[in-house]
Amino acid sequence: MISVTPDIIGPGIEEEYADALAAIDDIGLVLGQQQLTNDTPEGRVLLNVLWVEQEIDARRLPIPVDPSFVGTIFYLVGSNELAGVPGFQEALGRLWLVLKGYGLIKPRHVPLLVSMIDDWIADAERCSDPQSEDRRLIADLRIEADRLRQGGEVRSRGSDERSYGARISDALDEQMDKGYLRLSAISASLLEGWRPRPARKPPLPAPLPGLPPEAPMLPEGVVPT
């Protein structure tokens, strides 16, 4: 794998703020005019998103954000309640990546990702007698690496496409050093837009700290709506 330089890691929290605000703009566009209420998933997520926007504007938001502050956003990423709204899940997923501190892949990360793929392929080819599905996996990864080397963009996973991590056989995984884990990290960057793991930024404190470590508990007897 190539060396991870400060230029590959990139700038600090301002980049994360910009990525979060871009995702928030897209969420607002795809949801359109909605009542800000806790009675609907659309209203709940917009309330939570507006809070994130407010804290970014005030420069009080650290990255990553404690889940207690953004529970609705994190919940809807997994629940898929609004997956039927075109573009919503993709925009919310980008916001989730930023708030979790995982970050979004950028063009400056592509050479690192390609080197991770090349290293994985080289290790896999040193293993004895790969199964036919593993040979197909290796061939597909080589195609992806070559496409990126030629200037291709990181693409989104197709609706029926399995992650690369789900395709490795147990036999190959057992012969490799962290074969499945490394491949899953590659797949997350290649198909889901995650920043490559070696290039993730350390925790970034807020420029103007003001939030408590966790969201305050509701008063006793109050039930969240």
Secondary structure as GFF3:
##gff-version 3
##sequence-region A 1 225
A	DSSP	alpha_helix	6	9	.	.	.	ID=ss1
A	DSSP	alpha_helix	13	31	.	.	.	ID=ss2
A	DSSP	alpha_helix	41	57	.	.	.	ID=ss3
A	DSSP	three_ten_helix	67	69	.	.	.	ID=ss4
A	DSSP	alpha_helix	71	79	.	.	.	ID=ss5
A	DSSP	alpha_helix	88	100	.	.	.	ID=ss6
A	DSSP	three_ten_helix	107	109	.	.	.	ID=ss7
A	DSSP	alpha_helix	110	125	.	.	.	ID=ss8
A	DSSP	alpha_helix	132	149	.	.	.	ID=ss9
A	DSSP	three_ten_helix	164	167	.	.	.	ID=ss10
A	DSSP	alpha_helix	170	175	.	.	.	ID=ss11
A	DSSP	alpha_helix	179	192	.	.	.	ID=ss12
A	DSSP	three_ten_helix	197	199	.	.	.	ID=ss13
###
